[in-house]
Amino acid sequence: MAAARLDGRVERGNRTRRLDLDLDRGELAGETDIPQLAFEVMALLEAANADSLLHDEERPAGAGPYRRARRAIVGRLAGAAADPSALPAAAG
């Protein structure tokens, strides 16, 4: 259990560092709260994973939690991006 917590902290740290680099390159708006954005992205991914494990076989094809998470993440990044048109389209 401790290893899983450490892995989660390392992953959040890596995502935060990558977002800091995006901020430095001017890809994110200057007022972006990097730790909050990293937390939200991780929360969406973790929720998609949990939902997939619990309920995926009950859904019709193409209606899965990862598609929903992708749309939510792209939307959240669009809100933080300096140029939202540079982001990929949220499929589905």
C-alpha positions, -999 to 999 in steps of 0.1 A, spaced: 0 0 0 28 24 8 44 17 -26 11 26 -43 9 59 -24 45 67 -33 39 59 -70 9 82 -69 30 110 -54 57 105 -80 32 105 -108 16 137 -96 50 152 -92 59 143 -128 27 157 -141 32 189 -121 67 193 -135 55 187 -171 28 213 -166 54 237 -151 74 233 -184 42 241 -204 38 272 -183 74 282 -189 70 277 -227 39 299 -227 15 271 -235 -5 276 -203 -20 309 -192 2 327 -166 -24 325 -138 -27 287 -141 -26 269 -107 -3 241 -117 -7 218 -87 -45 222 -89 -45 214 -127 -23 183 -121 -46 172 -93 -77 176 -115 -61 157 -144 -50 128 -121 -85 127 -104 -102 124 -138 -78 96 -149 -82 78 -116 -120 81 -117 -120 67 -153 -98 38 -142 -120 29 -112 -152 33 -133 -137 11 -160 -129 -17 -136 -163 -16 -119 -187 -10 -148 -171 -12 -182 -186 -45 -193 -221 -30 -187 -216 -2 -213 -222 -1 -250 -190 1 -271 -176 37 -273 -193 49 -242 -165 42 -218 -151 62 -190 -118 69 -207 -136 87 -235 -154 108 -209 -122 115 -191 -105 126 -223 -133 151 -230 -131 164 -195 -93 167 -195 -92 184 -229 -119 208 -217 -99 216 -185 -67 221 -205 -85 243 -229 -96 265 -200 -59 268 -188 -42 270 -223 -27 302 -236 -40 290 -271 -68 265 -268 -68 259 -306 -35 241 -302 -51 213 -282 -64 181 -299 -102 178 -303 -120 159 -276 -132 129 -296 -167 116 -287 
